[in-house]
C-alpha cells in the first residue's frame, strides 16, 4: 500500500531527527532542497513541508531567500536547553520508576547492554544514538505523551549542542551513569532516580565548551541514503 503524504513526510522528519541524534548532521548545515529531493526520492513540496515540521520543533532554521539550515544554537540557547532538561527529566525519571514493570526494566537492561558494547568497541556514533534513546525510553515508561515529545525534542537539540560544543572523542552521556539510573529502577527508588538524573544532566552540561563552535560541511545525499 502506498504511503500517504503525511506518512512520507514523517519518515523524512524521523530520518533527519535520527541524523541529529547521532550527530551526523552538523549545526549550521544547509539543507539543500535539491539534495534532499535526490536523497529521499520525493518532490520539493514534500521536502518543504518536512522542513517546516522540523522548524516547528526548532531543529531547523528557515531563513528568507537563503533556505533551510540545521539549527545552530548559541551558548545562551545551550544553557537554556539544559536548564529545561533539568526541570523536566528528573521528575519524569521519578514518575517512570513508579510506572515501571518487569518488562520495562528488562528492556532497559538490554538497551544499556547495547550502549555499553558500543562504548567498548569505540562506536561513538552508535553510543550517542543509544544514549539519546535511553532518555526517551524513560519518557516512554513515564507514559506521558506530551512529555515524551518534549524529551525527544530536547534530546535532539542537545545533540546539536554537543555537536557544536562537545569535545571530540568524548562521550558526554555516560553509560555508567545510565547504569546507576537503571539500578534505581530495579530497587523502585524514585527519589534516587530523580537525584541521579539531575546529576547526569549537569555532567553532560559541564563537559561542554560553550566557546568553541564546530561547524562541518555535509554530503546530504550520501548521508540520508545511508539511513534509507
C-alpha positions in Angstrom: 0.0 0.0 0.0 1.3 3.4 -1.0 2.2 5.7 1.9 0.3 8.9 2.4 1.9 12.3 2.0 1.8 12.7 5.8 3.5 9.3 6.4 6.3 10.1 3.9 6.9 13.5 5.5 7.1 11.9 8.9 9.6 9.4 7.6 11.7 12.3 6.3 11.4 14.1 9.6 12.4 11.0 11.6 15.4 10.4 9.4 16.6 13.9 9.8 15.9 13.6 13.5 18.0 10.4 13.6 20.9 12.2 11.9 20.7 14.9 14.5 20.6 12.4 17.4 23.8 10.6 16.3 25.5 13.9 15.3 25.8 13.1 11.6 24.3 16.5 10.7 26.4 19.4 12.0 24.8 22.6 13.3 24.5 25.2 10.6 24.5 22.7 7.7 22.4 24.0 4.7 19.6 21.5 3.9 19.5 21.9 0.2 16.1 21.0 -1.2 17.7 19.6 -4.4 20.0 17.3 -2.4 17.1 16.2 -0.1 14.8 15.5 -3.1 17.5 13.3 -4.5 18.2 11.5 -1.2 14.6 10.8 -0.4 13.2 10.4 -4.0 10.4 12.9 -3.4 9.4 16.3 -4.8 10.2 19.8 -3.4 6.8 20.4 -1.8 7.1 17.3 0.4 10.6 18.3 1.4 9.4 21.8 2.2 6.6 20.5 4.4 9.0 18.2 6.2 11.4 21.1 6.8 8.5 23.1 8.2 7.7 20.4 10.7 11.4 20.4 11.8 11.4 24.1 12.1 8.3 23.9 14.3 10.4 21.7 16.6 13.2 24.4 16.4 15.6 21.8 14.9 15.8 23.7 11.6 16.0 27.4 10.8 14.1 28.6 7.8 15.8 31.8 6.5 14.1 34.0 3.9 15.8 33.9 0.5 18.5 31.6 1.9 16.8 28.3 2.6 16.8 25.8 5.5 19.7 25.2 7.8 20.2 22.8 10.8 19.7 25.0 13.8 22.8 26.5 15.2 22.3 27.0 19.0 24.1 29.9 20.8 25.8 29.4 24.1 22.7 31.0 25.8 20.4 28.6 24.0 22.6 25.7 25.1 22.3 26.7 28.7 18.5 27.2 28.3 18.1 23.7 26.8 19.9 22.0 29.7 18.0 24.1 32.2 14.8 22.8 30.6 16.1 19.3 30.8 16.9 19.7 34.5 13.3 20.9 35.1 11.7 18.0 33.1 13.8 14.8 33.2 14.5 14.3 36.9 10.8 14.4 37.7 10.0 12.3 34.7 12.5 9.7 35.8 10.8 9.5 39.2 7.4 9.0 37.6 8.9 6.3 35.3 10.2 4.4 38.3 6.7 4.4 39.7 5.3 3.1 36.4 8.0 0.6 35.5 7.1 -3.1 35.2 9.4 -6.0 35.0 9.3 -6.0 31.2 10.3 -2.3 31.2 13.3 -2.9 33.4 14.3 -5.9 31.2 14.1 -3.6 28.1 16.3 -1.0 29.8 18.8 -3.7 30.7 19.0 -4.8 27.1 19.3 -1.3 25.9 22.1 -0.5 28.3 24.0 -3.6 27.3 23.9 -2.4 23.7 25.1 1.0 24.8 28.0 -0.4 26.8 29.0 -2.6 23.9 29.1 0.5 21.6 31.4 2.2 24.0 33.7 -0.8 24.4 34.0 -1.1 20.6 34.6 2.6 20.1 31.5 3.0 18.0 30.9 6.6 19.2 28.0 7.3 16.7 26.1 4.2 17.9 26.8 5.1 21.5 25.4 8.6 21.0 22.3 7.3 19.3 21.7 4.7 22.1 22.4 7.3 24.8 19.7 9.6 23.5 17.3 6.7 23.1 17.8 5.8 26.8 16.4 9.1 27.8 13.4 8.8 25.5 12.9 5.3 26.8 12.4 6.6 30.3 9.9 9.1 29.0 8.0 6.2 27.3 7.8 4.4 30.6 6.5 7.5 32.3 3.6 7.2 29.9 3.0 10.9 29.2 2.7 11.7 25.5 3.3 15.4 25.9 6.4 15.0 28.0 7.7 12.3 25.6 7.5 14.7 22.7 9.2 17.3 24.9 12.1 15.0 25.8 12.5 13.8 22.2 12.9 17.4 21.1 15.2 18.3 24.0 17.4 15.3 23.3 17.6 16.1 19.6 18.5 19.8 20.3 21.0 18.6 22.9 22.7 16.5 20.2 23.1 19.7 18.1 24.6 21.4 21.1 27.0 18.5 21.8 27.9 18.5 18.1 28.9 22.2 18.4 30.3 22.4 21.9 31.3 18.9 22.8 34.9 17.7 22.9 35.9 15.4 20.0 36.3 11.8 21.2 34.5 12.4 24.4 31.0 10.9 25.1 29.1 13.4 27.1 26.3 11.0 28.0 28.0 8.3 30.1 26.7 4.7 30.2 27.9 4.2 33.8 25.5 7.0 34.9 22.7 5.3 32.9 23.6 2.1 34.9 23.1 4.0 38.1 19.7 5.1 36.9 18.8 1.5 36.0 19.7 0.4 39.5 17.2 2.9 40.9 14.6 1.3 38.7 15.5 -2.1 39.9 15.1 -1.0 43.6 12.0 1.1 42.9 13.7 4.2 44.3 12.1 7.2 42.5 13.8 9.8 44.7 17.2 8.3 43.8 16.3 8.3 40.1 15.4 12.0 40.4 18.7 12.8 42.1 20.8 10.7 39.6 19.1 12.2 36.6 19.8 15.7 37.8 23.4 14.9 38.4 23.7 13.2 35.0 22.3 16.2 33.0 24.6 18.5 34.9 27.6 16.3 34.0 26.6 16.4 30.3 26.4 20.2 30.5 29.6 20.6 32.4 31.5 18.7 29.7 30.6 21.3 27.0 32.9 24.0 25.9 30.5 26.8 25.1 33.2 28.9 23.4 34.1 26.5 20.6 31.5 26.0 17.9 32.5 23.3 15.4 30.7 23.6 12.0 31.3 21.0 9.3 30.4 20.6 5.7 28.0 17.7 4.9 27.2 15.4 2.0 23.4 15.4 2.4 22.7 12.9 -0.4 25.2 10.4 0.9 24.2 10.9 4.5 20.5 10.3 4.0 20.9 7.5 1.6 22.8 5.6 4.3 19.8 6.0 6.5 17.3 4.5 4.0 
